[in-house]
Amino acid sequence: MSVVVVGASAAGFATAEGLRRNGYDGALTLVGAEPELPYDRPPLSKQVLTGQWDADRIRLCGQDKADDLGLDLRLGTPAAALDVAARRLSLADGTELPYEQLVLATGVGPRPLPGTEGLRGVRMLRSLEDALALRAELRPGTRLVVIGAGFLGTEIAAAARTLEAEVWLVEPEPVPLGVAVGAEVGEFVAGLHRERGVHLRTGPGAAVRDFKANAGEVEAVVLEDGTELPCDLVVVAIGSVPSTGWLAGSGLTLGDGIECDSRCSAAPGVYAAGDVASWFHEHAGVRVRLEHRTNATEQGLYVARALLGQAGEPFTPVPYFWSDQYETKLTAFGLLRGADEIRVVEGAIADGAFVALYRKGNRLTGVLGVRRAKSVRQWRALLAAGSGWDEAFADSPK
């Protein structure tokens, strides 16, 4: 059997490593669009951006380990096309790779903001190169506007304030992270940023209307309410887009990512893992696509077992994620978006130490905590069991 893995980040590398760990000794090719060896992305908006960590600190493997794993590395060469029927992958340099089993772990790319094309001083953060370039431009007094107050935008704002930049954080939703974690927790996050001196603008009037530039260099962001924010730099962090454009005409079903069954199979001989995979989560009863670091590794390892006929049950993880906002860490399990109710069951949001549960219908769907990591972990078992809301309280951790 020959296996080709497209995507040399967390999910792709986990698949490759998992194959070797589980006894596969055949041909194994790892294709990556970036020239870098596999590395970890979450620190890009945190420790790498602040300068605490260098590039070597986030490597998932060095060349020696790649050699030990017997990887045929094709780095700096994006995939360009796929013929599922012929089981043939085409790379951007014209190389064609036949395969018996293919794993697609191409991740996501940053969502562009119309009007920024060709405008100097506007950045997006996805790669190590992006993070290092932005780090070199951030210094005390740099006027930075961060557009988008989701996880990435808020973490960039926090890192920039740590570097003593002057930061504006703009978001058309009522509060930062509101869509992801709910309004009350989002307001708590807003407070963390205000306390650190971030200028926060939210609501419809904070949508970006236009940019002002001088000789092609951005010099101000114009909001919908007419406010002008003078700036030296802009970072666009308005979400992501699954990296599937190159798969048009491949025969795969593409929607919000690569659509897979409950065992991460997208077609005969083709699997998907990580941020790009949209699969049916049998416990949740819905199709899921997760942009979480732990899911990338777990799903990559699951796909490795599936390729070897060792997977057994469908892939039904309890999602886990975290976010660092200055010295405050948010930790969560489950699916939090679209909750019908959010109930604080321990501590108080106003005190900055709490546990909140998330309900959809009559099911417990998620738990989030701040400075209550042990308590949050204790709720995980009830999420894994698919506990009902009332049963969750009857069986709640004591």
Phi, psi and omega in degrees: 000138173246136182238133173242129177248123180256114183121108186254046175244209190300310184292316180296316179293321178299321178298312181298313180295320179296323177299313180294319181298329183262016168101002179285127181235019180272190181294135184218113182249134178242117183256132179225136179290328179273154179283352184281149166297158182308136179218168183270131184271325183308322180292348182301320182270004182235262189294325178290317182294325179278350181088004179292325182240146173261181186297324182296331183293336184255007179294134173277336174199153172262181181296324180298317180292321177300320178293319179298326179280353180068039182273131169272097186277130174237078185264152182072019182226094182296151170290144185242329182198158180221133173246100184295319182298320181271354184052060182221129178253132178251134178261164184294338180272007178095352178293140174244129183244110171288152180214159169260321176228137183233136175240125180257115181223052188276355173070211182228163173239161180293142177283122182285156177253119180305141179100352181259358183301125177075006182270116181288146181093001177254126185237158166229155185238111174221324187249168174300318178301318178300314184295316181293323178294317179293319179302320182293338183264345182270125178211167180308129178091348176302130179270112185241131170250122175258121181261112181110122183244046168276200182299313183295313182298317180292324179291323176296317179299317180297316179296318181295322177292325176300328178272007176069027170284157173271117193241129166253130178243117186241139187205123181287346173283163184297326182218158173298143176060011185300319179295324186278321189233357180101158188294318185291316177292323177300321178294325175299316178296320177303319180297322178300319182286321178297319180300330181268006174092011175286135175274109187255126175236123181228169179095172185305326181292346181267003174295147182279125179265320188196175175232149170252139183224156175233114182055040177083002180253128181298138178228351176196150172252131180255123181271168183298329180276006177095351180297136174252130180247101178298142185205160172259330182219151173230135171243125178266121180222067187252027178112188186223166180229128178304137182278078184235000184305323182290349182267002177302132180081006183282339186100352177278155176272119183244126174226246171274072186105193177269117185282129183232167172275188186290351177250020173069019177267129180260338180187166177304121180081006182230127176237162175228150181211151176085203188301333185275347187273127174246109186232159180277116181270106189295327179287320180282335179077017181219164173282137187230140167226121187245135175252058181242140183299315182294325178296324180301314179291313182299318182287324176298317178293322177297314181297323177302315178294321180298319179300330182261008180071026184246007189286322181072249186288160174300163181279108183227064182288160165268108184302144178226137173209165177216162175213133178263119176241096189059232179273001182263128179249124171268128176236142185209150171235148173096196181249113188263333186294145175072022181294143175279335181208142173234121184235126176281124185246354179207134180071202180211138180301320182298334180272353179075020177210111188197165170233130178238138177255150183241131181240139169227123189063230177249031180241142168286121184245344182193164175217139178225141179219156173231125183054034177216046187301319181296316180297319180299316180298328182292334179280347184300320182298322179292324175295317180297328181278357182068037186298141171289163184297311181294319179296326180299321180286326177294325183256016188298149178301136180260000000 
